[in-house]
């Protein structure tokens, strides 16, 4: 279950830039090392060694991805980037079933309404963290309409957790023709 956490947008961007630089430098160093190694071991002194350079870069990409996932992901300096990835992944899971969510909201289904509210809160935070105020301004009217609808039904409008049960529930809702 994913939960929206408070993050200072400036601190978030600073931390994600830092982790990006660390990963990029790790990849570059690994790519240089493995390309040199593959050319040294398998290349020809006077031949075209492009394929061995490419093989080194591809191996470096795979190795870097494995190291990031296995060792770096849980490091404190990666917390902001990991959180951002999880937030975006959670929003994408909802986007994939949005036609069902909207059908449920139209039918005043409580779980669909909570799911859409979580989506709006997560989307708002994502735009704030990324510094994308123009993207957020396009969604404000829809967010406010849904918030007012929940308030009129006396529903809790603070939905910081994505409950996987909500996703399974809305998948069973048939979207309205349309």
N, C-alpha and C positions, 0 to 999 in steps of 0.2 A: 504494500500500500504506500503510495507516494504522498507526501505531505508538503505543502507550500511552506517554506521557511522564510523569515525576514532576511533580506540581504540589502546592504547598501550598494546601490548601482555603481558608484565610483570604485568602491573596493572590489566588487565583483569583476568589473572590467579590468582593473589592475591585476587581479589574481589570474584571470583567464589569459591575459596577454603574457604574463610571466610563465604560466604553464605551457602555453603555445610555443614560446621561445625555447624553453627547455626541451620540449619534445622535438621541435624542428632542428635544434642543434644536435640532439642525440641522433636523429635520422641522418643528418648530413655527415656527421663523423662516422657513423656506421656504414653509410653508403660509400664514403671515400675508402674506408678500410677494406670493406668486402670487395669493392671494384678492383682495388689494387691487388688484393689477394687472389681473386679469380683470374685476373690478367697474368699475374706472376706465375700461378700454378698451371693455367691452361692456355694462355695466350701465345702468340707468335711474336718474336722480337721485331720482325719487319712486316708483319701482317696486320690485317684489319681486326682489331680486338673489340669492336663495338658490342658484339653479342656477349662477350665476357664482362664488359663494363655494365651492360644492361642487366645481366644476370646478378651482378653484385648489388645493383640498385634495387632490383626486385627482392632479393634476399634481405636487404637492409630494411625495405618497407615491411616485409612480413615479420622480421625480427623485432623491429620497432613497435609494430602493432601488438605483438605478443607481450613485449616488455611493458608497454603502457597498460595493457589490460591486466596483466598478471601482477606487476609490482608497483607501477606508478599510480594507478587508479585510486588506491587506498591511502596515498600519501596526503598529509595536510595541505600541501601546496597545490594539490589537484582538486580540493574540495569544491571550489567554486565552479570549475569546469565540469566536474562530475554532476554537480547539482543542476547546472544548466542543461546538460545532456539529458538527465532524468526528467526535468521539467518539459523539455521539448518532446521527448519520447512519450510522456503522458498525454500531452496535448495532441500528438499525432494519433494516439490510440483512439481518442475521442473524435478527432476529425474523420477518421476512417469509418465511423458509424454515425456521423452527424445527421444523415437523413433520418435515421431511426430516432435519434435524440430529439430532433425538431418535431417529428411526428408525435413523440411522447409528450413534449412540452405543449403542443397544440391540444392534446387530450388531457392536459393537466396532470400527467403522471408524476407523482412526487419524486421518484428516483431519477427520471429524465430531467426534471427541473433542477434537482440538486447537481446532477452531472453537468448540465449547461452552466450553472452558477460556478462550479469548480473550474470549468473551462474558461469562463470569463475572468475569474480571478487569476488563473494561471497565465492566460494570455496577457492580461494587464501587467503582471509581474515580468513576463518575458520581454515585453516591449520596453518596460522601464529599465530592466537590467541591460538590454542591448542598446538603450539610448535611442529607441525608434518611436518618438512621440507622434510622428505623422501616421504610422501604421496603427497606433492606438486610437488616434482621433477618428479614424474611419469606423471603429467598432463601438464608440461611446454610446451612440443612440440605441443600438441593439442591446448593449449591456444594461443601460438604464431602463429600457422597457421591460427586460426580463427581471431586473431587480424589483421594479415596482409591482410586477405581476406576483412575484414571490411574497412581497410585503403585504399585498392585498389578500393573499391566501394565508397570511400569518405563518409563513414558513421561515425557518432559520436561514438567513442570507449569508452567513459565514460558513463557507464550505471549503476548508483548506485541505481536505483529504480526498484522494481519488479512491473510491471503494470499487474494487474489481467486480463486485456483485452488481453494481449499477451498470457496468458495461455489458455484462451478460444479460441483464434484464432488458436493456434497451434494444439489444440485438433481436429480441423476440417481438418487438413492436413493429408492426407493418407500417412502412411510411405511407403517408397519404399520396394519392395520385397527383402528379403535378405540375 
